């Protein structure tokens, strides 16, 4: 999957341009749906209005590098991307376009007659062969594409055009709206599909009638000016020119375009061009293999990258005994990724070094690491669709898998902005790399959205990218991630912005089905997801994770899962809590919990609450324990009693601040019991607590209770018990954070 992560993006925005008036006699714009526009605006008027907006934009612009906003995706208005080639579509004139209609099986061919207004998309005025004009709005294109800033004079074919009223404007303001980036194709000037009326004038044709050498020179100039999309375009024109070219000239152009594609993050194209530039001459071929190696590295295909690096080294050696230092350095970096992928050990990853390298201020959130997936396999799940299964036994605390994000912007925002950034990153990277589009759009779960089955396939030279499907895949599969889970476990002392989350998509992790009492736990270091076993896993077992933090109220968490993912959880805890015996005391437990929460809101447990508050909380806790006991065997050993967590943790902290060590030890054990665990065995080893039967739930609160229990037993002189709590706490913290066993800071707030 692609490594590059795009540019900063602000909140979701809708494009709203140009003024207009309701046509005479039209009071209800919806009455025009499916009808021809009752009034067409002339090309002269459209161009005049458009140029006025361009001047306004030019005056307000501060930098060409300003972040590009993205268009909001409204799933209720979803429609599929066109999967047909241009040769299968009927060309129609602009005058035939019907309001709020998708013209299936048809296309329009138009020429841009203005520069593009760049906002949420690229908006131009375009004309057809009949001389009619309309606004053309192209959304969701990568900044590496000329179509993200369509130059005047370019001719495009819009597949199955959607003709709509400009949102927020009057009923007479229409435009061709291109949501799917693969629905618009840039046509070459000599393409037979271009009507004679849109072909270049003799003067313009002469200006573009360049020799391959002239196209190469123009591309070189664009490269020096850092206009990489134009450079790639010019090199392509040099290659497709019908003039005779030598093999060495062609190879040189492929090499140049490979280098440009590599810089643009078009890794598929960079690899293909690099290999096409090979001539059998060792003096140049080593550079081709070097570029191919870096391109496949960018796609995170490290084993393939290693082979190209080795070819580059072998070829370079035949030319010179001195191996280029940069080549050797990049090769060693690739070998480190291969080791991570194959070994999957803590030593191979060096998680502490990864943690130390993170920096939100310096945008160092994308870690150069490989994905270790060897212990698991995607298979059909009896629970829900596909799932992830263990292919070998995995011990408590061991790595299940480690995965680098397929997509994750380097911004940590509030949820709406983070979602917009992830969506834009996904779409733009899939446009740039067809192999990425196929790996995401075809296999990943996208809810009930109808698919054509051709998403991700190459049609007319570009991958079919359905933006609505991309958004549903994002909604169903993305994770919210802190910069590091280790820092996220510390007391929340800074402002919200410092603790904002990123949104990312980890393709492999998304195959895990949900359980409220899972057997794996995920953590994050930048864009790397770490999954560890939190109980013994046998070969063939399905692996589960939590989609959301588990609420004590089974009805509330089932409603959240139903709303977000459309399923009813059937995990052991949910099956227990939906039984008649468990539900009998639900209302009573809920009222007791509400009373406990109300009391706790008045008295923070680590701020020396009065003894009267402690006594009241103990009374509420005992009543809740009795309510669970009345449910009989359904809440036996290993079954969490989540309603008890809040009052029990409050009491644990309240007694800790008073240094009532015996009480702390008592409530530490009770907290563990609330999550379904027994206390750590003195002679059983740290994994014994997590290897108990049933369906216990591991969270950072379990670790907090273990740390406080260790302190209490140590103060009481119970050394062996303290050591057992300490070992279990360190192992538990490693499962929570992904790597760290340093639990010193986890309860620092309670100690103040």
N, C-alpha and C positions, 0 to 999 in steps of 0.2 A: 504494500500500500504506500501511497505517496507520503513523503516526509514534509514537504513544504506546507505551510499553514495559512497562507493568505495575508491580507492586510487588515489593520484595525477597522471595525465596522461599528457605526452607531446604531441606535435603536431602529426597529422596523419602521419603515416609512412607506407611504403610498405616493406615487407620482401624480401630481396634479398641476397641469400646465394649461395655458391658453384660455382666453375668455370666449364666450359665445352667447347667443340668444336663442330662445325657443323659436322654432319656425312657426310662422303664422298658422293658427288653427290647431296647433298641437298643445294640449294641456297635460297629457299623460304620456311621458316618454316610453312607458312600457308598451303602449299601443303600437309602437314601431317595431317591436321585436319580430324578426323574420321578414321585415319589409325593406325595400330599398330606401335609402336616405331621401327624405322629401326635398332636401336642399343641399347642394354641393357647394363648398367654398372654393373659389378659384385659386389656381396656383399662385397668382400674384398676391392675393390677400394672405394666404397661408405663409408664404415666404416672408412677407412684411412682418407679420406677427411673430414668426419664429425668430427672425433676426433681431427683433426688439428684445426677446427673451435672452438671446445669446449675448447681447450687449450688457444686459442686467447681470447675467452670470459672470461675464468677464470682469465687470466692475467689482463684483462681490468676492471673486475668487482670490485666495491668498496663496495657493500653492497647487501645482499640478499633482502633488502627492497627497492631497486631502483624502481622507477615508471615503470610500464609496459606500453609500447606503444600499440597502437591499429592499426589494419589493416584498411586501407582506404576502404570505401564501394563505389563501382562504380555501380550505379544503372542501367547503360546501360548493365551491365553484370549480372543482377539479374536472379536468378533461385530459384524455390521453395524448401523448406526443404522437406525431405522425411517424409511422414506421415504413412508409412507402418511399421509393426512390423518385427523383424528379421525373424520370421517364414514364412513370406510371400515373402521373397526375395531369389533369387537364388545365391548361392555362386559361384564365379568365381575366377580363379587364376590371379595373377598380370600380367602374360604374355598376358592375354586377354584384358587388358586395352588399350583403343584407345585414341589417342592424342586429347586434347581439347574436351572431350566428357563427358557428364553426363550419367552414366550407369543406366538407369531407370529399376527398378524391380530387380536389382542385388546388390550384396555386395561382399566385400573382407574381409577375416579374416586373420589378420597378427599379428606377435609378434614383439615388439620393441626389437632390439638387441643392442641399444646404449642408453646412457643417452640422455636426451632431450637438444637441444640447445634452450634456452629461449630468444626470442626476441619479435617480433610482435606477434608471436605464439609459439607453442611448436613443434620443428622439430626433428624427430628421423629417424633412418634407421630401416625399418621393413622388415621382410621376411614372405613369405607364406609357405604353406605346400609343395610346389614344390621346395623350396629353392631359389626362385627368390627374389630379393630385390628391394626396391624403397624407396625414401624419403617420409615421412608422415608428413604433416604440419597441425596442429590442431590450429584453431584460435577461439577467442572470448569466451573461457571458463573462468569461474570464478576462481579466485585464491584459492577458497575453494575446488576445484575439483582436484583429482589426474591427470586428463587429461590435466590440464594446465601445468603440468611438468611430462609427462608420464615416469614412471620408466621403466628401462630396464627389460625385461622378461614378461611384461604385454601383454596380448592378447586383441585386440580390433576388433570389427566388424565395418567397415565403410559402411554405407548405401548409395546406389546409388552413388558410388564414382565419383568424378570429377578429371580426370587425365589431368594435364595441364603442359605447359612449365613454368619453373620458370621465373617470370617477370624480365626482364632486363638481363637475362642470354642467353646463346646460345641455339640453337634449339634442342640440344641433352640433355639438363638438364631438367628432368621431375620430377614431384612429385604428390602425391595424396593430393589434397587441400580440407580440410574440413572447410568450412566457417560457416555452421550452427552447433552450438554446439550439437544439438540433433541428428546430423547425424553420430556420433561416440559413440559406446557403449562399455564400459569396461566389458569384459566377465570374469566370475569367472573361476578359473583354472579347475574346474570339470564340466563346462558347456558342454552339449552334442554337441554344435556347434563347439567346439574347435577340429580341426583335430588332429589325433593321432601324426602327425609329429610336431605339435606345443605344445603338452602337456608337462608337466614338466618331467624332468629326475627323475629317482628314488631318486637321492640325493636331488634334489630341492623339490620333492614331500614330502620327509621325513622331510625336514626343515620346510615346510608349513603345515605338518600334525599335527597341534596343537590341543590340547583339548580346549574346550570352556574356561576353566580357564586360559590356556596359552594365548589364544587370548586376554582375558580380561587383563592379566598382561602386554602383549605387548602394548595394547591400553593405559593402565595407564602410561607406560613409555613414549610413544609418547606424551601423554597429558602433562606430566611434562616437556618434551622438547619443548613444544609449537608447535608440529607438529600436528595440529588439524585435517587436512584431513586424515592423516594416522591413528590417533586415532579413527576417525569415521569409517574408513575402518575395523580396527581390531575389534571394537565392533560389526560391522555388521557380520563379520565372526563368532564371538562368537554366535550370534543369529541364524545364518543360519546353524550352525554345526548340523549334523545329530545325534550327540551323545545326549543321554538323559540328560535333564537339569531340575533342580527343578524350580518351579514357582518363588520362591524368587530370585534365581540366574538370571532368565530371566528378572524379573522386575528390578533388579539392573542394568543390562546391558542397558535396555531401558532408565533408569534414567541417566546413564553415557552418553549415546549417545545423549539424549535430551540436557544435559548441553553443550556438544560439539557443537551440531547444533545451540544452542542459541548463543554461542560465534562466530560461523561462519556466523551468519545472515541467517541461513536456518530456518526461523521461522515456516513454514509449518511443516517441519520434527520435529522441537523441540516440537511443540504442540502435534503432534501425538504420538511421543515417550513418552512424559511426561504422557499423558493419558493412554498409554499402560502399564506404570510402576505402575499404581494403583493396590493395592492388597486388599483394604478394611481395611488395618491397618492404623489407624490414625497417628501413630508415623512416618510413611513415606509418606503417601498420601498427607499431607499438602504441602510437598515439591514438589510433582508432580503437584498439582494444582498451586502452586506458579510459577513453570517453565512454565506451560501452559499459565498462566496469562501474564507473561513477553513476551512469544512468540507472543501471539495475540496482545499485546500492540505494539510489534515491527512491526506488520502488520497494525497498526493503527485501529484495530477493538476493540475500547475501551469498547463498551457495553458488548461484549463477554468477554473481559479481566476482566471487573468488576465482572462478574459472577464467574470466576475462582478465583479471589482474595477473594471473599466472601466465596467460598468453602474452600479455604486455611485457612481463618480466623476461620471459624466454626470448621474445623478439628483440627486446632492448639489449639483452646480453649478447646476441649475435652481432650487434652493431658496435657495442662498446662494452668493455669489461666493467665499467663503472655504472652501477645501477643508479638511476635517478633517485635522489633522496625523497622527493615528493611522492614518487610512485611507490617506493618501498614503504613509506609512512602510511599511505592510503591502503596499501595491501595489508599491513599489520592491523590497521583499524578494522578492515573487513574480517580478518581472521578472528578478532575479538568478538565480532557479532556472530560468526559461525560457532564459536565456542559457547556463547550464551545460548544459542538455539539448540545445540546438541547436548550440552551438559546440564544446563538449567540448575546450577548450584548457587548458593549464596556467594561463594568465592568467585565464581565466574562473573557475577553481576556487580559485586562490590557495592551494595546498596548504600552504605555510609558515604562513599565517595559520590554517588549519584545525588544523595540528599544535600551534600555540601555544595554541589555545583548549581543547585537551583537558585534562581534570583528573579523575582517578579519585576523588580526595578530595571533590570538589564534585559528583560524579556528572555531569560534563559530558562525556559520551561519545557523545551523539547529536548529530551535526552537521547543521546546517540547510543541506542541499545537495541538488541534483537529481541524477538519473541520466542519464548520457549513453550512449545505446545505438545511435546512428544508424549506426555503421560495421558493425554485425553484424545477423544475422537467424537466427531459429530455423527449422531445416529437418530433414527426415528424414536420419538419418545411417546410412550403410552399416556403420558401426562398431558402433553400439549405440543403438537407439531414435532419439530426437531428438538433435540436436547444434546447435552454434552455428557460423555460417559468416560469413566476411568478405564484405561487399558492396562493398568497395573495397580497393585496395592499401594496406597499412599498413607503414610503415618501422620499422626497428629502434629501439626505445626509445619509440615513439609510443604514445599512449593507444589501447587497443582499446575499452574501455568503462570507465565509472565507475558504480557502483551503490550506492545507499543501501539498507541492510538492510530487508527486509520485516518481519523480527522480530529483535530483539536486546535482551535485558534489559540493564540498566546495571550488572550485577554481574559481577565477574571472579573465578571460583571454581575449585576443583578440578573435574575433569570431571563427576562425578556431579551435583553441585549445579548446575553450569552447564547441564547437559542438562535437569534438572528445571525450571529457570527458563525456558529457551527453550520447552519443551513447554507450560508453563502460559501463557506469553505468547501463543503461537500460538493455542491453543484459545480463550482469553478474547477476543482481538482478533477472531477469526473470528466469535464469537458476537455481538459488538457491531456488526460491519460485514459484512453479507451479501456485498457486492461483493468483499471481501477473501477470504472463504471460497471463493467461486467461482474466484477467481484462483489459489488454492493447491490446493484439494482436487481440482479437475478435471484440470488439465494436468500437474502435477508427478509425477515417478516415485515410486511407493510400493512398490517391490518386488513380491512375488508375492501380496500381500494382495488378496483378492477384493473387487471394488467392485460397487456397484449401478448406477452411472452417474448417480445423482441427488444425489451429494454436492455440497453448496454451493447446491442449489436451495432456493427458498423454499417451505416447506410449513407451513400453519397460522401464517403470519406470521413464521416464524423460519427461518434457514438450516439445512439438514441438516448437522450437524457430527459426523463420525465420528472419535472421539478416537484410535482405534487406527490409522486411516489417517493422521491427523495425526502420530502418533508414528513410523510407518514413513517418512513423508515427511521428518520431521526427521532420522531416522537416515541416510537415503540422500542427503540434500542439504545438511545443515548444515556450517558451517565452524567451526573453532576460531580465534579471533582475539585477538591481543594488543591492548593499547590503541593501540599504534602499532608497525608493523614496524620503523621506524627505531630505536626504543628497544630492540626485541627483538634487534637485531643487535649490540648492545653486549655486552661481557663480562658474564657472570652473576655479579654481586657481591652482590646483595641476597637476602633470604630468598625462599623459593618463593612465598609469598603475594603479594609485590610483583610477581611475574611470572606470576600466574595468568591464565588465559584466559577469555574469554567465548565463548559459543556463539551463532551467529547463522545466519539463513537469508537468503541473497541469491537471490531467485527466478530472476533472469536468469542469474547465474553458475552456477547448478546445472545448466543445460543443457549446459555444457561437458563433453565426455567426457575420460577420463583418458589420458595418455600419460606414460611414464617420462621421455621427452625431449620435453616440450611446446614449443609455439611462443609461449605466453603465460606471464606470471608475475603472480601476485596479491600485493597488499600491502594493509595496513589502516591507516586513520586513524579511530579510533573505530568507528562503524557504517558507514563508507564503505569499500567495496572498490574498489581501483584495479587494473585489468588493463592491462599493457603488453606490447608485442610484443618478444620476445627474439631473434627472427630475422626476416628479411623475410617478409611474408605477402602472398600474391597474392589478388586478388578471386576468390571462390569456394572458397578453401581452408577446410577445417574447422579450427576453433580447439580447442586442447587445453590442459589444465592438469594439474598433479599433484594427485591426491587425497591422497596420503601422501608423506612424504619417501622417496626411493628408496633401498632397501637395496642393498648390493653383491651380495648373494646373490640371484640371480634366482628361486630356488625360494622363498625366504622372502617376497619381495615379491609373488610370484604367489599364495602362500597367503593373504597378508593381503588382497589385492584380492578373491580368491575368497570369503573369509569375510565381508568387509564389504559387497561390492557384487555378488557372484555372477557375476563374469566373469573370463575369462583375458585378460590384456593381450597385444595383438598389435602393440605399438609396434615401431619399428625396433630398439631396443636389446634388447627381449625376444626378438624373432625371431632376432637375432644370437646371443644368449646361450643359446638353447635348441637351436642347431644341434649336430650331432654333434661338429664340430671344437672348438667352444667348450666343450662339456661334457666333452670328453676330459681337459682340464686342471683341471676345476673342483675336484676333491678336493684336488689339490696346492696350488692357489692358496688354497683355504680354510685348509689347514694352515699355510701361510706367513703368511696374514693373522692367524690366531690367535696365532702366535708374535710377530708384530709388536705386536699389541694387548697381549699379556702384557708385553713389554719396555717399551712406552709407559706401562703402568700403574705401573711402577716408577720411571720417569724422565720427569718433565714436560719437554717440549721447550724451554720458555722459562725453565727453571730450571737452565741450564748442565749438561745431562747429561754424564757422563764420555765421553771419547773412545772408550772401548771400546764403550759403548752406541751411539754414532753409527756406528762401524764395523759393528757387528752389524746395525743397522737398514739400512745401505747394502747389506750383503750380502743381507738378506732382500728388499730392494727389487729388486735386480738379478735375483735368482732369480724373482721374480714377473713382472718384465718379460720374462724369457726364456720364462716359461710362456705369457704372452699372445702373444709372437712365434711360438711353436710352433703357435698356432691358425691361422696363415696370414693370408689376406686378410680374414677375417671381422672382425678388429679393425683395419681400415684407417683412413685419415684420417677424422676426424669421428665415430668411434665411441668413446664413453667406455670407459675401463678402470677401473671403479669400485673394484675390489679394490685398486688401487694408490693410491687417494686418501689413505688413512690413513697409510701409511708415508711417502709423499712429502711430505705436509703436515707430518708430524713432523720430517722432515729439514730442510724449509724453515725451520721455526721454530727448530730447534736451531742451524742455521748463522747465522740472523739474530741470535740473542742473543750469538753470538761475533763478530759483525761480519765474517764471512767473505763479503764482498760477491760475489765471483765464484761461490761455491757457492750463495748466495741467488738470484742471477740464473739459475743453472742449474736449481735446483729449482723456481723460480717457473714457468719454461717447462715443466718436466716436470709440474707440477701442472695447468697449463692443458691439457696433452696428456691427462692422466688424465680430464678432463671432455670431451674431444673437440675442444678448441680448439687452433689454432695461436697463435703469439705475435702481438701487435699489430704491424701493418705501420707502418713509420716514416712513409710517405707515403700511407697508405691511409685515414686518418681513423678515428675511434673506432669507427664501426659496422662496419668491415671485418672485425674479428675475429669478430663475431657473425654475419656474413653468409656464412661459409664453408659449403660443402656438407657433407652428412652429418647426423647427429643429435646435436650436442653438448648437454650439460646445463649450464644456467646456475644457479649457486647463490651464496650469499654467500661461499663458500670461493674461488670464482673471483675475486671482487672482492678478497678478502684477499691472494691470490697476486699480483694485479696491483699492489696497493699496495706489497707487499714487494719486488716486482720493480722498481717505480719507484724505491724507496729505494736498492736495490742499484746500478742503472744510474747513478743520480745520483752515488752515492759513487765509482763507477768512472770518472766523468767522461764518461759516454756520454749526452749531453744529449738527443739526438733519440730514443734508445730510451726514456729516462726519460719524455719528453713523451708518447710513444706509449702507454706503460703507464699513465700518469696519465690521459690522455683516455679510454682504454678502461675504466679503473677507475671513473671518475666516471659514465660512461654505464651501466656495469654496476650501480653502486650505485643509480642512479635507477630502474633496472628492479626491483631488489630491494626498495627502500623505497617506491617509488611516486612519489617526488618529489625526494629529497635527493641532492646530489652531494658532500656534505661527508663525506669518508671518513676524517677525522682519527681518530675514536674506534674504528674497526673493529678495529685491531690493538693497541690500547693495552695489553691484557693481556700480549701478547708482549714489549712494550717495557719492562715493569717489571723 
